[in-house]
Amino acid sequence: MNEPHPLPPRQAAALAAIERHFERHTAMPTVRELAQALDCSVRAAAELIEKLVQRGALYKVPGVSRGLRLTTPPAPRLRLPLVGRIAAGRPILAADQVEDRLEVDPGLFRPRPDWLFRVQGWSMRNLGVLPGDLVGVREDPDPSPGAVVAALVPDPHTGDRLLTLKRYRRRGGQVVLLSEHDDQVEYAPQVYAPDAVQLIGVYAGLIRPVTVP
């Protein structure tokens, strides 16, 4: 049996907004409330609802006020810390390094993540990881070579530690962090002595913030 195709970004954003409203209010949103949540027109919100019904993500109960229903009840959500810039000598989840705590759908990640960080730059473009994405990280100080990892590397300008996402390899006793990008001049492999880099976890998936016009 074929797996259902994932929803397009606009429809996925609408479904997520409907689920959030239901979790907070134990009632489905009106079309106008959905339009406000998505910052779009009422007409656009109504069209998104119809598409979600066609895809089977929602169904309608005739003759009932707020008669929309979720075909699959939302899964319990995770509340994860969003980590910002890492200062030298500080734990990853030190209070002053946690920018926010976000509720996320655990079904978006595998394995289950321990925290999130916001991607900067294009170095993992070929993996589908883009600037602004929120990446989930499962803590693992001893990942397998070949895994995509979150690592702390020294900033040559400030001495702080930079949190980076790269593919991990070992070569002659050294740690090699590889980009997933066609331009291997701009995004050349980074080679470190083992004591210069800290491997802290493995990539578990991402959330891409979506703006609906």
Buried (B, 14 or more C-beta within 10 A) or exposed (E): EEEEEEBEEBBBBBBBBBBBBBEEEEEBBBBEBBBBBBEBEBEBBBBBBEBBBEBEBBEEEEEEEEEBEBEEEBEEBBEBBBBBBBBEEEEBEEEEBBBEEBEBBBEBBEBEBBBBBBBBBBBBBEBEBEEEBBBBBBEBEEBEEEBBBBBBBBEEEEEBBBBBBBBBBEEEEEBBBBBBBEEEEEBEEBBBEEEEBBBBBBBBBBBBEEEBE
